[in-house]
């Protein structure tokens, strides 16, 4: 996914999914998933890292701000990491066929969840993350859009951090 064409196609595929505005009766909330992991971590006593709860409070505050944004909800893939985008073709933007697989976690939620997870589960720099947001939106993000998508990148990063602690 270090090739711009592959990233661009993946981002366009996510944008198409969200623009289709498919509604699901099954909710998926990344913040709820993070809290489920937190409860599991607490139950096995792995919540003793320095500043563990300070980080939780910070991300919780960020999450509350996203709720105030009243962002649209639709079907999300909910596991939008590079390994779930299958690519075929010769590698040029015009010749790539891409398929999104592994829909077991899909559900209704804030559209920023997928892009936040896509960025969080990569090794993108901040500048590359900004480019990913712009590519997904197909325009320069407004300050509100940028804030919302970066907030969900932080929430996704925290969620998968908790998952990693639990899996350890």
C-alpha positions as CSV (number, residue, x, y, z in Angstrom):
1,X,0.0,0.0,0.0
2,X,3.0,2.3,-0.3
3,X,2.0,2.9,-3.9
4,X,-0.3,5.9,-4.2
5,X,-2.5,4.1,-6.8
6,X,-3.3,1.3,-4.3
7,X,-4.0,3.7,-1.4
8,X,-6.1,5.9,-3.7
9,X,-8.2,3.0,-4.9
10,X,-8.8,1.8,-1.4
11,X,-9.8,5.3,-0.3
12,X,-12.1,5.7,-3.3
13,X,-13.6,2.2,-2.5
14,X,-14.4,3.3,1.1
15,X,-15.8,6.6,-0.1
16,X,-18.1,4.8,-2.6
17,X,-19.3,2.5,0.2
18,X,-20.2,5.5,2.4
19,X,-21.7,7.5,-0.4
20,X,-24.0,4.6,-1.2
21,X,-25.6,5.4,2.2
22,X,-26.5,1.8,2.9
23,X,-28.2,1.5,6.2
24,X,-27.6,-1.4,8.5
25,X,-29.7,-2.6,11.5
26,X,-26.5,-3.7,13.2
27,X,-24.7,-0.9,15.0
28,X,-20.9,-0.7,15.2
29,X,-19.3,1.9,17.4
30,X,-15.5,2.0,17.5
31,X,-15.7,3.7,20.9
32,X,-17.9,0.9,22.3
33,X,-15.4,-1.6,21.0
34,X,-12.6,0.2,22.7
35,X,-14.6,0.1,26.0
36,X,-15.2,-3.6,25.6
37,X,-11.5,-4.1,25.2
38,X,-10.9,-1.9,28.2
39,X,-13.2,-4.0,30.4
40,X,-11.4,-7.2,29.3
41,X,-8.1,-5.7,30.1
42,X,-9.3,-4.6,33.5
43,X,-10.6,-8.1,34.2
44,X,-7.2,-9.6,33.7
45,X,-5.2,-6.8,35.4
46,X,-3.4,-5.4,32.4
47,X,-4.5,-1.8,33.0
48,X,-1.4,-0.8,35.0
49,X,0.7,1.0,32.4
50,X,1.7,4.6,33.3
51,X,-0.9,7.2,32.4
52,X,-3.2,4.4,31.1
53,X,-6.4,6.1,32.4
54,X,-5.2,9.6,31.5
55,X,-5.0,8.4,27.9
56,X,-8.5,6.9,28.2
57,X,-9.9,10.2,29.5
58,X,-8.3,12.1,26.7
59,X,-9.7,9.8,24.0
60,X,-13.1,9.8,25.7
61,X,-13.1,13.6,25.5
62,X,-12.2,13.4,21.8
63,X,-15.0,10.9,21.3
64,X,-17.5,13.2,23.0
65,X,-16.5,16.0,20.5
66,X,-17.2,13.7,17.6
67,X,-20.7,13.1,18.8
68,X,-21.4,16.8,18.8
69,X,-20.5,16.9,15.1
70,X,-23.7,15.0,14.3
71,X,-21.8,13.2,11.5
72,X,-23.8,11.0,9.0
73,X,-24.0,7.3,9.7
74,X,-24.2,4.4,7.2
75,X,-22.8,0.9,6.7
76,X,-19.1,0.7,7.7
77,X,-16.7,-2.1,6.9
78,X,-15.2,-1.7,10.4
79,X,-12.0,-3.5,9.6
80,X,-10.5,-1.2,6.9
81,X,-6.9,-2.2,7.1
82,X,-4.7,-2.8,4.0
83,X,-4.8,-6.6,4.3
84,X,-8.6,-6.5,3.6
85,X,-8.2,-4.8,0.2
86,X,-7.5,-7.4,-2.4
87,X,-5.7,-6.0,-5.5
88,X,-5.4,-7.5,-8.9
89,X,-4.1,-6.0,-12.1
90,X,-0.7,-4.7,-13.3
91,X,-0.3,-2.0,-10.6
92,X,-1.3,1.1,-12.5
93,X,-4.3,3.1,-11.4
94,X,-6.3,2.3,-14.6
95,X,-5.6,-1.4,-14.4
96,X,-6.2,-2.2,-10.7
97,X,-9.3,-4.1,-9.6
98,X,-9.8,-3.9,-5.8
99,X,-12.2,-5.8,-3.6
100,X,-12.9,-5.2,0.0
101,X,-13.1,-8.5,2.0
102,X,-13.7,-9.6,5.6
103,X,-17.1,-8.1,6.4
104,X,-17.7,-9.9,9.7
105,X,-17.5,-6.7,11.8
106,X,-19.5,-4.5,9.4
107,X,-22.2,-2.3,10.9
108,X,-23.9,1.1,11.1
109,X,-21.7,3.9,12.3
110,X,-20.0,7.2,11.8
111,X,-18.4,7.2,8.3
112,X,-15.1,8.5,9.8
113,X,-14.6,5.1,11.6
114,X,-13.4,3.4,8.5
115,X,-11.0,6.1,7.4
116,X,-9.8,6.5,10.9
117,X,-9.0,2.8,11.1
118,X,-7.5,2.8,7.6
119,X,-5.0,5.5,8.7
120,X,-4.4,4.1,12.2
121,X,-3.6,0.6,10.9
122,X,-1.0,1.9,8.5
123,X,2.4,3.5,8.8
124,X,1.3,6.7,7.3
125,X,3.0,9.9,8.4
126,X,0.8,12.9,9.4
127,X,1.2,14.4,5.9
128,X,0.2,11.1,4.3
129,X,-2.8,10.9,6.6
130,X,-3.8,14.4,5.5
131,X,-3.4,13.3,1.8
132,X,-5.6,10.2,2.6
133,X,-8.3,12.4,4.0
134,X,-8.2,14.7,1.0
135,X,-8.3,11.7,-1.4
136,X,-11.2,10.1,0.4
137,X,-13.2,13.4,0.4
138,X,-12.1,14.3,-3.1
139,X,-11.6,17.9,-1.9
140,X,-9.5,19.9,0.6
141,X,-11.1,19.1,4.0
142,X,-12.8,21.8,5.9
143,X,-11.4,22.4,9.4
144,X,-14.5,20.5,10.7
145,X,-13.9,17.6,8.4
146,X,-10.2,17.5,9.2
147,X,-10.9,17.6,13.0
148,X,-13.5,14.8,12.7
149,X,-11.4,12.5,10.7
150,X,-8.3,13.0,12.8
151,X,-10.3,12.5,15.9
152,X,-11.5,9.1,14.6
153,X,-7.9,8.3,13.7
154,X,-7.0,8.8,17.4
155,X,-10.0,6.8,18.5
156,X,-9.1,3.9,16.1
157,X,-5.5,4.0,17.3
158,X,-6.6,3.8,20.9
159,X,-9.1,1.0,20.2
160,X,-6.4,-1.2,18.4
161,X,-3.9,-0.3,21.1
162,X,-6.3,-1.8,23.7
163,X,-6.8,-4.8,21.4
164,X,-3.1,-5.3,21.3
165,X,-2.8,-5.2,25.1
166,X,-5.6,-7.7,25.5
167,X,-4.1,-10.0,22.9
168,X,-0.6,-9.9,24.5
